[in-house]
Amino acid sequence: MNDSTVTLPWLVIRQDDSGNRYRVGRYATRSEAQKIADSLDSRGHKQLYWVERIGEDGP
């Protein structure tokens, strides 16, 4: 497999306390993305983090 065939369909999204949304990163598996989202969420900031699959309804 080369870099051009790698699929990263899972996104971690951050929403700040003003309602602005940002893509934090793309990941190959839901579990990998969820680990990142959980780690960021555990820092105690006011931002929200969640996981989405590309192609699903979202921000």
C-alpha positions as CSV (number, residue, x, y, z in Angstrom):
1,M,0.0,0.0,0.0
2,N,1.3,3.4,-0.8
3,D,0.3,6.8,0.5
4,S,-2.1,7.5,-2.4
5,T,-4.3,4.6,-1.4
6,V,-4.6,5.3,2.3
7,T,-8.1,6.0,3.3
8,L,-8.7,8.2,6.4
9,P,-12.5,8.3,6.7
10,W,-12.8,9.2,10.4
11,L,-12.7,12.8,11.5
12,V,-12.2,14.4,14.9
13,I,-14.2,17.6,15.1
14,R,-13.8,20.4,17.7
15,Q,-16.4,22.9,18.6
16,D,-15.4,25.9,20.7
17,D,-17.5,27.8,23.1
18,S,-18.5,30.3,20.4
19,G,-19.9,27.5,18.2
20,N,-17.1,27.5,15.7
21,R,-16.2,24.0,14.4
22,Y,-12.8,22.8,13.2
23,R,-11.4,19.5,11.9
24,V,-8.7,18.3,14.3
25,G,-7.5,15.4,12.2
26,R,-8.4,12.4,10.0
27,Y,-7.9,8.8,11.0
28,A,-8.1,5.3,9.5
29,T,-10.3,3.8,12.2
30,R,-13.1,5.0,14.4
31,S,-11.3,3.6,17.5
32,E,-8.1,5.7,16.7
33,A,-10.2,8.8,16.2
34,Q,-12.2,8.2,19.4
35,K,-8.9,7.8,21.4
36,I,-7.8,11.2,20.2
37,A,-11.2,12.8,20.9
38,D,-11.3,11.3,24.4
39,S,-7.8,12.5,25.1
40,L,-8.5,16.1,24.0
41,D,-11.9,16.1,25.8
42,S,-10.2,15.0,29.1
43,R,-8.1,18.2,29.2
44,G,-11.1,20.0,30.7
45,H,-11.4,22.9,28.2
46,K,-14.8,24.2,27.2
47,Q,-14.5,22.7,23.6
48,L,-16.5,19.7,22.5
49,Y,-14.9,16.9,20.6
50,W,-16.6,14.2,18.6
51,V,-15.9,11.6,15.8
52,E,-17.6,11.6,12.4
53,R,-17.2,9.5,9.3
54,I,-16.7,11.4,6.1
55,G,-19.9,11.4,4.1
56,E,-22.2,11.5,7.2
57,D,-24.2,14.6,7.9
58,G,-22.1,17.0,9.9
59,P,-20.7,20.4,10.2
